[in-house]
Amino acid sequence: MTVRRARFITVLLLLAAGSLLLIASTQTWFVVVLRESPDTPLEVSGSAAMPVLAPLALAALALAAATSIAGRFMSYVSAILAILLGVALVVLLWSPSTGDTASAIAPTVTEATGIAGTDAVAALVRRVETTPWPVIALVLSAALLLIGLFAVATAHTWRRTGRRYRTDSTARSAGAATRSAGGATRSAGATTQAGDPTAPGTGAPSTPGEPLDAIDSWDDLSHGSDPTR
């Protein structure tokens, strides 16, 4: 792992964490066996146990896209957002991952039985079987937190994006300004020559009695005049 590839590594890890969290939200987290109907257990998915998991996973994917094109300041902003996202997910997932499943299974049990209330739902449940997915989601959330810390530590080494295009654009603008200035100078010179009959290249005959030089002679010849007259 090199520091020069820190941005690429960060984006890749954010994509992996966000994608796996999104997958975790679609998997079965708990299997609830009710007292009244032990033969028909209820499966509680990750999105049912924690409705905010899928949106937060999508937010992690959006952070990966933003980090890939972010400048220096926005790189730090993306890193801090990744840290906050990881902390929020760890806090939300801690209870269902460590055995406190009452709040996670309550919506599914209420939808199946029509009975609401924490105590009432607890009385209906015979047992709850937990799959590995809540722990997997917790580990991924902690990884997201670590990815954000890694991004903060290495963001100062990331190569700025779009510098080449800004430089080319600046060079083109400078070249256009130079050409415009040159055109204005040539126009001003032409105006001066047109207003001064004695300026070189106007074709005006040399003043009688003045000595002829090579430039005046060539100008007169160019305009079909005899410089010796």
C-alpha positions in Angstrom: 0.0 0.0 0.0 1.7 3.2 -1.2 0.7 6.7 -0.2 0.7 7.8 -3.8 -2.3 5.5 -4.4 -4.1 6.5 -1.2 -7.0 8.2 -3.1 -7.5 5.1 -5.3 -7.4 2.8 -2.2 -9.9 5.0 -0.3 -12.3 5.0 -3.2 -12.0 1.3 -3.7 -12.6 0.6 0.1 -15.6 2.9 0.2 -17.1 1.2 -2.8 -16.6 -2.2 -1.2 -18.0 -1.2 2.2 -21.0 0.6 0.7 -21.8 -2.3 -1.6 -21.5 -4.9 1.1 -23.7 -2.9 3.5 -26.3 -2.6 0.7 -26.2 -6.4 0.3 -26.4 -6.9 4.0 -29.6 -4.8 4.1 -31.3 -7.3 1.8 -30.3 -10.5 3.8 -32.2 -12.2 6.6 -30.9 -11.0 10.0 -33.3 -12.7 12.4 -35.7 -15.6 12.3 -38.5 -15.1 14.8 -40.5 -18.0 16.2 -43.9 -17.0 17.7 -45.6 -18.9 20.5 -48.9 -19.1 18.6 -47.4 -20.4 15.4 -44.0 -22.1 15.9 -44.2 -23.8 12.6 -44.2 -20.6 10.6 -41.3 -18.5 11.6 -40.9 -14.9 10.6 -37.8 -13.7 8.7 -36.6 -10.2 9.5 -34.4 -8.7 6.8 -31.8 -6.1 7.4 -33.9 -3.3 5.8 -36.8 -4.3 8.1 -34.6 -4.4 11.2 -32.9 -1.1 10.4 -34.7 0.9 7.6 -31.9 3.5 7.5 -29.2 0.9 6.6 -29.8 0.9 2.8 -29.9 4.7 2.5 -26.7 5.0 4.5 -25.0 2.3 2.4 -26.0 4.4 -0.7 -24.5 7.4 1.0 -21.2 5.5 1.3 -21.3 4.8 -2.4 -21.9 8.4 -3.1 -19.0 9.4 -0.9 -16.8 7.1 -3.0 -17.8 8.8 -6.2 -17.3 12.3 -4.6 -13.9 11.3 -3.2 -12.7 10.2 -6.7 -13.0 13.7 -8.1 -12.8 15.9 -5.0 -10.2 18.6 -4.6 -8.0 19.1 -1.5 -10.7 20.7 0.7 -13.5 18.5 -0.4 -11.3 15.4 0.1 -11.2 16.3 3.8 -14.9 16.9 3.9 -15.6 13.5 2.3 -13.3 11.8 4.8 -15.0 13.4 7.8 -18.4 12.4 6.4 -17.2 8.8 6.1 -16.1 8.9 9.7 -19.5 10.3 10.8 -21.3 7.7 8.7 -19.3 4.9 10.2 -19.9 6.2 13.8 -23.6 6.5 13.1 -23.8 2.9 11.8 -21.8 1.4 14.6 -24.1 3.1 17.2 -27.3 2.0 15.4 -26.1 -1.6 14.8 -24.6 -2.2 18.2 -27.8 -3.3 19.9 -29.2 -5.7 17.3 -25.7 -7.2 16.8 -25.1 -7.8 20.5 -28.4 -9.6 21.3 -30.9 -6.8 21.9 -33.2 -7.6 19.1 -36.5 -6.3 20.5 -36.6 -3.1 18.6 -35.3 -4.7 15.4 -38.0 -7.5 15.2 -40.9 -5.4 16.5 -42.0 -3.9 13.2 -42.1 -7.3 11.5 -44.0 -9.0 14.3 -46.5 -6.1 14.5 -47.1 -6.4 10.7 -47.7 -10.1 11.0 -49.9 -10.1 14.1 -51.3 -6.6 14.3 -50.1 -6.3 17.9 -47.9 -3.4 18.8 -46.0 -2.4 21.9 -42.6 -3.7 23.2 -44.0 -5.8 26.0 -46.8 -7.2 23.9 -44.4 -8.2 21.1 -42.0 -9.8 23.6 -44.9 -11.9 25.0 -45.6 -13.2 21.5 -42.1 -14.3 20.7 -40.9 -17.7 21.7 -37.3 -17.4 20.5 -35.2 -15.3 18.1 -32.5 -16.9 15.9 -29.8 -14.5 14.8 -27.8 -14.9 11.5 -24.3 -13.6 11.0 -25.4 -10.6 9.0 -25.9 -8.1 11.9 -22.3 -8.7 13.0 -21.1 -8.5 9.4 -22.8 -5.1 9.1 -21.3 -3.9 12.3 -17.8 -4.9 11.2 -18.4 -3.1 7.8 -19.5 0.0 9.7 -16.4 -0.1 11.8 -14.4 -0.5 8.6 -16.1 2.5 7.1 -15.0 4.5 10.2 -11.4 3.3 9.7 -11.5 4.2 6.0 -12.5 7.8 6.9 -9.6 8.0 9.3 -7.2 6.7 6.6 -8.6 9.3 4.2 -8.0 12.1 6.7 -4.4 11.0 7.3 -3.5 10.7 3.7 -5.6 13.4 1.9 -2.7 15.9 1.9 -0.8 13.5 -0.4 -3.6 13.1 -3.0 -2.9 14.5 -6.4 -5.3 17.3 -7.3 -7.7 16.4 -10.0 -8.3 18.6 -13.1 -5.0 20.5 -12.7 -4.0 19.6 -16.3 -7.2 20.9 -17.7 -7.1 24.1 -15.7 -3.5 24.7 -16.9 -4.4 24.1 -20.6 -7.4 26.4 -20.3 -5.3 29.1 -18.8 -2.6 28.7 -21.5 -5.3 29.0 -24.2 -6.7 32.1 -22.6 -3.3 33.7 -22.4 -2.5 32.8 -26.0 -5.8 34.3 -27.1 -5.1 37.5 -25.2 -1.6 37.7 -26.7 -3.0 37.3 -30.2 -5.7 40.0 -29.6 -3.0 42.4 -28.3 -0.9 41.7 -31.4 -3.8 42.3 -33.7 -4.5 45.6 -32.0 -0.9 46.7 -32.3 -0.9 45.9 -36.1 -4.1 47.8 -36.5 -2.7 50.8 -34.7 0.4 50.6 -36.9 -1.6 50.5 -40.1 -3.7 53.5 -39.0 -0.5 55.4 -38.3 0.9 54.6 -41.7 -2.3 55.6 -43.4 -2.3 59.0 -41.6 1.4 59.7 -42.3 2.2 60.2 -46.0 5.9 60.0 -45.3 5.7 56.6 -43.4 7.4 53.7 -45.1 5.1 51.5 -47.2 2.5 54.2 -48.0 3.7 54.7 -51.5 4.1 58.4 -51.2 6.8 59.9 -53.4 9.9 61.1 -51.8 10.1 64.8 -51.2 12.2 66.4 -54.0 15.6 67.4 -52.9 15.8 64.8 -50.2 18.4 62.0 -50.7 17.0 58.7 -51.7 17.6 55.7 -49.5 17.2 52.0 -50.4 13.8 51.6 -48.5 12.2 54.6 -50.3 13.5 53.3 -53.6 12.1 49.9 -53.2 8.7 51.4 -52.1 8.5 53.5 -55.1 9.4 50.6 -57.4 6.8 48.4 -55.7 4.1 51.1 -56.5 5.3 51.5 -60.1 7.1 54.8 -59.7 10.5 55.8 -60.9 12.6 56.7 -57.8 15.1 58.6 -59.9 12.6 61.3 -60.9 
